[in-house]
Each structure stands twice: as structure tokens, then as C-alpha cells.
Amino acid sequence: MAVNDNPRSISDILTDAVNEFTTLISKEAQLARTELSEKVTDLALGFGLLVGGAVLLIPALVILLQAAVDGLIAAGLAPAWAALIVGGATLAIGAILLAIGINRLKAARPVPTKVITQLHRDAEVAKRQLGMDYDTTQRAA
């Protein structure tokens, strides 16, 4: 059996463990900030595209809806009924799209899931290592 000429004291081991843990927490916090930044950037880009598309689509939709009303009037329908039919269909489609959009926004939470998963893994590893170190020091004593 090899004898270590320079044994480490328990205080040195604990100091190293605390330093390693501090470094780990710092790196995990940096990873969390990076992940949150990416998610916020994705949300901002998506929102900007949504606003830009809405600005262009709203006037186009009004023109197309008016054309549909005029088409129904030309087919012999009363103007009030034509407007009611086109308006009702547009309302139904809009409500469906709104419900889908709300569900999608609820699903896009800016939570750093990768970091949370990694922190759970790190905690498990630390528990196992502390348990092993504790068992080793108990057996040696």
C-alpha cells in the first residue's frame, strides 16, 4: 500500500469543495443568464415579426372582406346579410386564431430549463460524492 507523504487535512478538503462549489454555481449562473438572454431575444424577434405582419395584413384583410361582401351583394344577397355573413365568418376565424396564439404564448415561457436540469444533476453528483467521502473517512477512522 502506498503512503501519501503529504496528506491533506479535512479543512483543506472542505475548502477545496467549497471553492469548487462556488465555481460551479458561478458557471451555472452564467449559463442561466445566457439561456435567458437567448429566450428573450427569440421572444422579442417573434413579437416584432408579429407586429410587422399585423400592420401589413390588417389593411389587406379589410380590402378582401369588403370584396367578399361586394361579391355576395352582386350574387343577389341584401347588403346587410352579406356584411353579416362575412363579418360572422371573420369573427369565428379570428377567435380560433386568438385561442391558438394564447396557447402558444403560454407554452413559450422564458424559463432556463437546461440550467435547472443541470443543477439537479450537479446536486445529485455532489450528494453522491459527499456520501462517498463521508463513508471513506468513517472507514479510515
N, C-alpha and C positions, 0 to 999 in steps of 0.2 A: 504494500500500500504506500502510495506517495504521500509525503508530508509536505504541507504548504509552509514555507518559511515565513511568509508574510500573510498571516491570517487577517481577514477583515473583521472589524468589530461590528456588533449589531447596529450601533449608531451610524457607522459608515454605510452599511447596507440599507438602513432606513432612509438616510439622507439621499442615497442614490435612487431609491424607489420614489421618494417624494419629487426629486428633480426630474426623473423620467415621467412621472405622472403629470407634473406641471407642463413639461414639454408636450406631452400627448394632448392635454387639454387645450393648450395654445394652438396646436396644429388643427385640432378638431374645430375650434372656434373659427380659425381662418378658413377651413373648408366650408363651414356653415355660412360664413359671410359670402364666399364665392358662389355657393349654390343659391343662396337667396338673391344675390345680385343677378344671376342668370335668369331666375324665375321672374323677377321684377322686370327685367329687360324684355323677356318674352311677352309678359302681360302688357307692357306699355306698347310694344310693337303691334300686338294683336288689337289693342284698343285703338291705336292710331289708324290702322287699316280699316277697322270697323267704322270709324267716324268718316274717313275719306270715302269709303264705299257708300255710306248712307247719304252723304252730301250729293253724290252723283246719281244714286238710284232713286231718291225721292222725287225729283222733278220728272225723271223718265217714267216712273210708275204713275204719276198723276196724268201724264200725257197718254199713256197706254190705257189707263182706266177710263179716261174721257173718250178715247177711241172706241172702247168696248161699249160704253153707254150709247154713243152715236150709232154704232153698228146695230145694237138692239132696237134703237128707235127706227133706223132705216128698215129693219126687218118687220116693222109694224107694231112694236110694243109702245105703250104710252111712256113718255119721258120719265115720269115718276117711278113706274115699275122698273124701267131699265136701270135707273140710278140705284134703286133699292136692291136689285139683284146683284149688280156689280159691287156695290158697297158691302152687302152682306157676305159675298164670297171673299172679298178682300179682307174683311174683318176676321173671318174664320181662319184664313191662311195666316194672317198676321198674329193671331192669338197662338196658333200652333208654333210658329217660328219663335215667338217670345218665350213660350214654355221650354222649348228646346234650348234656347240661348241661356235661360236662367239655370237649367240643369248643368249645362257645360261650364258656366262660371262657378257654380258650386263645386264642381269637380276639380277646378284649377286652383287649388289652394297653394299659396306660396310657403309650403312647409318643407324644411330641409330633410326629406325622408332618408336620403343617403347617409347624412350625418347621424341621424337618430339611430339608424340601423348599425352604423359603425360604432357608435358609443355603447350600444348594448353589447356588441361583440367584445369591445375593449373591456367592458366591465366584467364580462364572463371570464376573459383571459386573466384579468387581474385577480379575480376571486380564486381561480384555479392556481395561479402562481403563489398567491399568499397562503393558500391552503397547503401547497406543496412545501413552501419554505417553512411554514409552521410545523408541519409533520417532520421535516428533516431536522429542525432544531430541537424538537421534542425527543427524537430518537437519539440524537447525539448527546443529549444531556443525561 
